[in-house]
């Protein structure tokens, strides 16, 4: 079963409450003698109630194992995160790692300065997976970061026990956790940070791949990716990933080999199907092209770039008569909203676009008529596919789920006014 909670429909408190309910389920199972393992991936984690519940789970039930992989930004001392406090509890069944990154440039004085453009790939997943007796049982995922800001923004949280989601997610976590070239412990990340400060002070170019490899402790390490045969993915639910290694320039369709080497029988613009690698892009193109002429396609997106293939596919959908409605973040998406409005005016396309004052942090497409939903952590940007660790999930013929997403969209839309058409 898969269900979804939205801040618009259920209130911001419903999202952390749903996560706390999953943790309570894990506690009940462990108390009944079931082997419980909890795996978390988080981009931002500041919610003290969730942290307290996880610590109590580990402290009260020592047989439980909790593993957390966090974005590099949460590794620094005094970072806005609960992880440092959790680690300080010293629990032997709690393990924390961080996605390796070096998102810094040096200024004219040689000091280390944060630079988003220098990032070698953020960990953007927001998931909690519970494994019972070694088998993935249930998980939470969605756009929602475990923060106070996340409760105030337009967000979603999906709870599911679908093996088509749990299996690939479990594999992705395992690949990140076990790879020395992707994640590291707190001590290792602090050692890396000290090296980065030293090298910046010496005037070194932190973008030099040889220097970066040395600083990350990967010099001479074997980083050859295992390449199994590509297999065709075709089902009612399909999960796609992106991921980039910090010392490589090329991105993969997931860190796990089983996720990176999949294909999809992609619907082409002419109506024919041909296999293509399963990526964030191709999964979105499949979703958009599947919407029939005259149907409604709603798009709620934090960041949407006109440079990605998804944008062109959305405009093409409108050209063939799909009624495409957008809600974009009023700050990040303002320029894209103007571009969409311009297309609508110049070509007379069935496009509508609205922007929000409240932070729009969701990333989904939905066609209520066909029961199609595409959602996940990935914005429709080049960075999502070429740098960051992200995921998208496509549900086909899921009318109940699609109705929930459509209700969320309609409620948000009713609170907004259309964007002005660009001249």
WONOR-V632597 format. One record per residue. SS is DSSP state (H for helix, E for strand, C for the rest). OMEGA is omega as a letter, one per 40 degrees, with the letter a starting at -180 (NA if undefined). NEAR is the number of other ideal C-beta (glycine too) atoms within 10 Angstrom. Layout:
ss=SS omega=OMEGA near=NEAR
ss=SS omega=OMEGA near=NEAR
//
This chain:
ss=C omega=i near=8
ss=E omega=i near=18
ss=E omega=a near=12
ss=E omega=i near=21
ss=E omega=i near=23
ss=E omega=i near=26
ss=H omega=a near=26
ss=H omega=a near=20
ss=H omega=a near=14
ss=H omega=a near=16
ss=C omega=a near=12
ss=C omega=a near=20
ss=H omega=a near=10
ss=H omega=a near=14
ss=H omega=i near=25
ss=H omega=i near=20
ss=H omega=i near=15
ss=H omega=i near=20
ss=H omega=i near=23
ss=H omega=i near=16
ss=H omega=i near=12
ss=H omega=i near=20
ss=H omega=i near=21
ss=H omega=i near=12
ss=H omega=i near=15
ss=H omega=i near=25
ss=H omega=a near=17
ss=H omega=i near=11
ss=H omega=i near=18
ss=H omega=i near=22
ss=H omega=i near=12
ss=C omega=i near=8
ss=C omega=i near=9
ss=C omega=i near=14
ss=C omega=a near=14
ss=E omega=i near=24
ss=E omega=a near=21
ss=E omega=a near=23
ss=E omega=a near=21
ss=E omega=i near=24
ss=E omega=a near=27
ss=E omega=i near=25
ss=C omega=i near=21
ss=C omega=a near=20
ss=E omega=i near=24
ss=C omega=a near=19
ss=C omega=a near=21
ss=H omega=a near=11
ss=H omega=i near=14
ss=H omega=i near=21
ss=H omega=i near=18
ss=H omega=a near=15
ss=H omega=i near=20
ss=H omega=i near=25
ss=H omega=i near=17
ss=H omega=i near=12
ss=H omega=a near=21
ss=H omega=a near=21
ss=H omega=a near=13
ss=H omega=a near=11
ss=C omega=a near=15
ss=C omega=i near=11
ss=C omega=i near=12
ss=C omega=i near=24
ss=E omega=i near=16
ss=E omega=i near=22
ss=E omega=a near=18
ss=E omega=i near=22
ss=E omega=a near=23
ss=E omega=i near=25
ss=C omega=a near=26
ss=H omega=a near=24
ss=H omega=a near=19
ss=H omega=a near=24
ss=C omega=a near=25
ss=C omega=i near=14
ss=C omega=i near=8
ss=C omega=i near=6
ss=C omega=i near=16
ss=C omega=a near=11
ss=C omega=i near=21
ss=C omega=a near=22
ss=H omega=i near=20
ss=H omega=i near=15
ss=H omega=i near=12
ss=H omega=i near=20
ss=H omega=a near=15
ss=H omega=i near=8
ss=C omega=i near=11
ss=C omega=a near=7
ss=C omega=a near=17
ss=C omega=i near=8
ss=C omega=i near=16
ss=E omega=a near=20
ss=E omega=a near=14
ss=E omega=i near=20
ss=E omega=a near=21
ss=E omega=i near=25
ss=E omega=a near=29
ss=C omega=a near=28
ss=C omega=i near=22
ss=C omega=a near=24
ss=C omega=a near=20
ss=E omega=i near=19
ss=E omega=i near=16
ss=E omega=i near=20
ss=C omega=a near=10
ss=C omega=i near=5
ss=C omega=i near=8
ss=C omega=a near=13
ss=C omega=a near=12
ss=E omega=i near=18
ss=E omega=i near=12
ss=E omega=i near=10
ss=C omega=i near=15
ss=H omega=a near=9
ss=H omega=a near=8
ss=H omega=a near=14
ss=C omega=i near=20
ss=C omega=i near=22
ss=C omega=i near=26
ss=C omega=i near=21
ss=E omega=a near=27
ss=C omega=i near=26
ss=C omega=i near=27
ss=C omega=a near=25
ss=E omega=i near=21
ss=E omega=a near=25
ss=E omega=i near=22
ss=E omega=i near=23
ss=E omega=i near=19
ss=E omega=a near=16
ss=C omega=i near=11
ss=C omega=a near=7
ss=E omega=i near=12
ss=E omega=a near=21
ss=E omega=a near=18
ss=E omega=i near=18
ss=E omega=i near=23
ss=E omega=i near=23
ss=E omega=i near=25
ss=E omega=a near=26
ss=C omega=a near=28
ss=C omega=i near=27
ss=C omega=a near=23
ss=E omega=a near=26
ss=C omega=i near=19
ss=H omega=i near=12
ss=H omega=i near=13
ss=H omega=i near=24
ss=H omega=a near=18
ss=H omega=a near=13
ss=C omega=i near=20
ss=E omega=a near=24
ss=C omega=i near=25
ss=E omega=i near=25
ss=E omega=a near=25
ss=E omega=i near=25
ss=E omega=a near=19
ss=E omega=i near=21
ss=C omega=a near=13
ss=C omega=i near=18
ss=H omega=i near=12
ss=H omega=i near=17
ss=H omega=a near=23
ss=H omega=a near=21
ss=H omega=i near=14
ss=H omega=i near=23
ss=H omega=i near=25
ss=H omega=a near=19
ss=H omega=a near=20
ss=H omega=i near=25
ss=H omega=a near=21
ss=H omega=a near=15
ss=H omega=i near=22
ss=H omega=a near=21
ss=H omega=a near=17
ss=H omega=a near=12
ss=C omega=i near=15
ss=C omega=a near=14
ss=C omega=a near=18
ss=C omega=a near=24
ss=E omega=i near=22
ss=E omega=a near=21
ss=C omega=i near=14
ss=H omega=a near=17
ss=H omega=a near=8
ss=H omega=a near=17
ss=H omega=i near=23
ss=H omega=i near=15
ss=H omega=i near=15
ss=H omega=a near=21
ss=H omega=i near=18
ss=H omega=i near=11
ss=H omega=i near=16
ss=H omega=i near=21
ss=H omega=i near=15
ss=H omega=a near=12
ss=H omega=i near=22
ss=H omega=i near=20
ss=H omega=i near=13
ss=C omega=i near=9
ss=C omega=a near=8
ss=C omega=i near=15
ss=C omega=a near=11
ss=C omega=i near=18
ss=C omega=i near=13
ss=C omega=a near=12
ss=H omega=i near=12
ss=H omega=i near=9
ss=H omega=a near=17
ss=H omega=i near=21
ss=H omega=i near=18
ss=H omega=a near=15
ss=H omega=a near=24
ss=C omega=i near=24
ss=C omega=a near=16
ss=C omega=a near=18
ss=C omega=i near=12
ss=C omega=a near=8
ss=C omega=i near=11
ss=C omega=a near=7
ss=C omega=a near=14
ss=C omega=a near=5
ss=C omega=i near=12
ss=C omega=a near=9
ss=C omega=i near=9
ss=C omega=i near=10
ss=C omega=i near=5
ss=C omega=a near=13
ss=E omega=a near=11
ss=E omega=i near=10
ss=E omega=a near=20
ss=C omega=a near=11
ss=C omega=i near=9
ss=C omega=i near=12
ss=E omega=a near=20
ss=E omega=i near=22
ss=E omega=i near=26
ss=E omega=a near=29
ss=E omega=i near=29
ss=E omega=i near=28
ss=E omega=a near=27
ss=E omega=i near=23
ss=C omega=a near=19
ss=C omega=a near=22
ss=C omega=a near=20
ss=C omega=i near=15
ss=C omega=a near=9
ss=C omega=i near=8
ss=E omega=i near=21
ss=E omega=i near=21
ss=C omega=a near=22
ss=C omega=i near=26
ss=C omega=i near=28
ss=C omega=a near=23
ss=H omega=a near=15
ss=H omega=i near=16
ss=H omega=a near=24
ss=H omega=a near=25
ss=C omega=i near=19
ss=E omega=i near=22
ss=E omega=i near=18
ss=E omega=i near=22
ss=E omega=a near=13
ss=E omega=i near=18
ss=E omega=a near=18
ss=C omega=a near=11
ss=C omega=a near=11
ss=C omega=i near=5
ss=C omega=i near=7
ss=C omega=i near=8
ss=E omega=i near=12
ss=E omega=i near=10
ss=E omega=i near=14
ss=E omega=i near=17
ss=E omega=i near=16
ss=C omega=a near=28
ss=C omega=i near=22
ss=H omega=a near=28
ss=H omega=a near=24
ss=H omega=i near=19
ss=H omega=i near=27
ss=H omega=i near=24
ss=H omega=i near=21
ss=H omega=a near=23
ss=H omega=a near=27
ss=H omega=a near=26
ss=H omega=a near=18
ss=C omega=a near=17
ss=C omega=a near=24
ss=C omega=i near=13
ss=C omega=i near=9
ss=C omega=i near=11
ss=C omega=a near=17
ss=E omega=i near=17
ss=E omega=a near=25
ss=E omega=a near=23
ss=E omega=i near=24
ss=E omega=a near=29
ss=E omega=i near=25
ss=C omega=a near=23
ss=C omega=i near=19
ss=E omega=a near=25
ss=C omega=i near=18
ss=C omega=a near=14
ss=C omega=a near=9
ss=C omega=a near=21
ss=H omega=i near=14
ss=H omega=a near=26
ss=H omega=i near=18
ss=H omega=i near=14
ss=H omega=i near=19
ss=H omega=i near=26
ss=H omega=i near=19
ss=H omega=i near=15
ss=H omega=i near=26
ss=H omega=a near=20
ss=H omega=i near=14
ss=C omega=i near=14
ss=C omega=i near=14
ss=C omega=i near=22
ss=E omega=a near=19
ss=E omega=i near=27
ss=E omega=a near=18
ss=E omega=i near=24
ss=E omega=a near=26
ss=E omega=i near=24
ss=E omega=a near=25
ss=C omega=i near=17
ss=C omega=a near=12
ss=C omega=a near=18
ss=C omega=a near=26
ss=H omega=a near=12
ss=H omega=i near=13
ss=H omega=i near=21
ss=H omega=i near=22
ss=H omega=i near=16
ss=H omega=i near=17
ss=H omega=i near=28
ss=H omega=i near=20
ss=H omega=i near=15
ss=H omega=a near=20
ss=H omega=a near=21
ss=H omega=a near=14
ss=H omega=a near=11
ss=H omega=a near=11
ss=C omega=a near=9
ss=C omega=i near=20
ss=C omega=i near=17
ss=E omega=i near=23
ss=E omega=a near=18
ss=E omega=i near=26
ss=E omega=i near=20
ss=E omega=a near=21
ss=E omega=i near=20
ss=C omega=i near=10
ss=C omega=a near=15
ss=C omega=i near=18
ss=E omega=a near=26
ss=C omega=a near=25
ss=C omega=a near=28
ss=E omega=a near=25
ss=E omega=i near=22
ss=E omega=i near=25
ss=E omega=i near=29
ss=E omega=a near=25
ss=C omega=a near=20
ss=C omega=a near=16
ss=C omega=a near=19
ss=C omega=a near=17
ss=E omega=i near=25
ss=E omega=i near=27
ss=E omega=a near=27
ss=E omega=i near=25
ss=E omega=a near=27
ss=C omega=a near=27
ss=C omega=i near=30
ss=C omega=i near=26
ss=E omega=a near=27
ss=C omega=i near=22
ss=H omega=a near=12
ss=H omega=a near=22
ss=H omega=a near=27
ss=H omega=a near=24
ss=H omega=a near=14
ss=C omega=a near=22
ss=C omega=i near=26
ss=E omega=a near=29
ss=E omega=i near=26
ss=E omega=i near=28
ss=E omega=i near=25
ss=E omega=i near=25
ss=E omega=i near=25
ss=E omega=i near=25
ss=C omega=i near=19
ss=C omega=i near=11
ss=C omega=a near=19
ss=H omega=a near=15
ss=H omega=i near=11
ss=H omega=i near=21
ss=H omega=i near=21
ss=H omega=i near=14
ss=H omega=i near=22
ss=H omega=i near=26
ss=H omega=i near=18
ss=H omega=i near=15
ss=H omega=a near=26
ss=H omega=a near=24
ss=H omega=i near=13
ss=H omega=i near=13
ss=H omega=a near=22
ss=H omega=a near=17
ss=H omega=a near=8
ss=C omega=a near=13
ss=C omega=i near=16
ss=C omega=i near=8
ss=E omega=i near=14
ss=C omega=i near=21
ss=C omega=i near=11
ss=C omega=i near=15
ss=C omega=a near=15
ss=C omega=NA near=8
//
